[in-house]
Amino acid sequence: MLRKAHSLILRPLKSLIPFALLLTTPYANAAWKLVQADTPVTVIHETGLYLANGGQRFALDDIVQTPASGGIQIQDGAGDSVALGPATRVLLMRDARIALLGGWVKVQHTCDTQTAYCAAPVIETARTAITPADGSALVIAATAANYQTPNAQDTTALATDAVFCESGTVSMLGIGGSRSHATPVKLDAHRFATHSTASDTITVSARLDPAFIAAMPAMFRDVLRVLPMPSPLRNDPPGNIRPVAYDDVSDWLESGLAARGYPSTRFTSRFRARLADPAFHRAVVQHIRDLPDWRPLVFPPPQHAVIRSTAIQTRSAYLSSYSSYSSGPLRP
């Protein structure tokens, strides 16, 4: 009887195994792979740094930085292709979200209908969240050193997000500060939009800025196509990994990216262990005005102050209880 009951219990569970594998496999395949690289690229993996060539599979929350002399193309297992231009820095987050610190990015979002899990890439700068619809292609410039807002009158125009919708449609949303509740702006094919730090408004134009075309990496002029996956793929970082120095991550730590404080990507949690290195600790202290979230880590409150604060809170609790009892008539 027990054997029969055991069989009845396991039978439906066995039938669910293929379905469970179907759900988990796409997540496993969704990691970005480096399919093409002109030159080796810098990768910050956890708290280490290494150089990667084609065929490298990136881990969740890896930071990828292209050299000034070349670009790369990465692809996931869901049909998305992303090209990074020279001098571009991105953080590869969960669910195809990419934090773009600066540089040039071209995205082709094509959802593979055979894939159970297919999230549209969301490119987040310090000011804008950019999401392509299925079948869309777009080019993004974020705080690119070689491109400024058209007719820029001041140096703050350098910190500009510019988006060209090559095909399909794109949704743009202002984020950060008062822009967190802004209404999304829809960008149709062949439309061009800019979002400067000097304004909360996303400006859409039917004409592509000539300066944008001139500054755009030459490789972005071609249609972004899915490339064959290199074989074999390398899952682990190579042996040339070294601990990050402060200069390796300073721009990320001081940035206005929302990813800086996300629970899953919080930089204070990720790089806290590097404070054990005297040079890293010293650099954080020197730049503490730009790193308010690091202050409690390098200047913790004195222990006696913590004890005194706890004692005051405990005493206050007793006083509050006494007051509540003494507010009414005494009873035997």
Secondary structure, 3 states (H helix, E strand, C coil): CHHHHHHHHHHHHHHHHHHHHHHHHHHHHCCCEEEEECCCEEEEECCEEEEECCCEECCCCCEEECCCCCCEEEECCCCCEEEECCCCEEEECHHHEEEEEEEEEEEEECCCCCCCCCCCCEEECCCEEEEECCCEEEEEEECCCCCCCCCCCCHHHHCEEEEEEEECEEEEEECCHHHHHCCCEEEECCCEEEEECCCCCCEEECCCCHHHHHHCCHHHHCCCCCCCCCCCCECCCCCCCEECCHHHHHHHHCCCCHHHCCCCCCHHHHHHHHHHCHHHHHHHHHCHHHCHHHHHHHCCCCHHHHHHHHHHHHHHHHHHHHHHHHCCCCCC
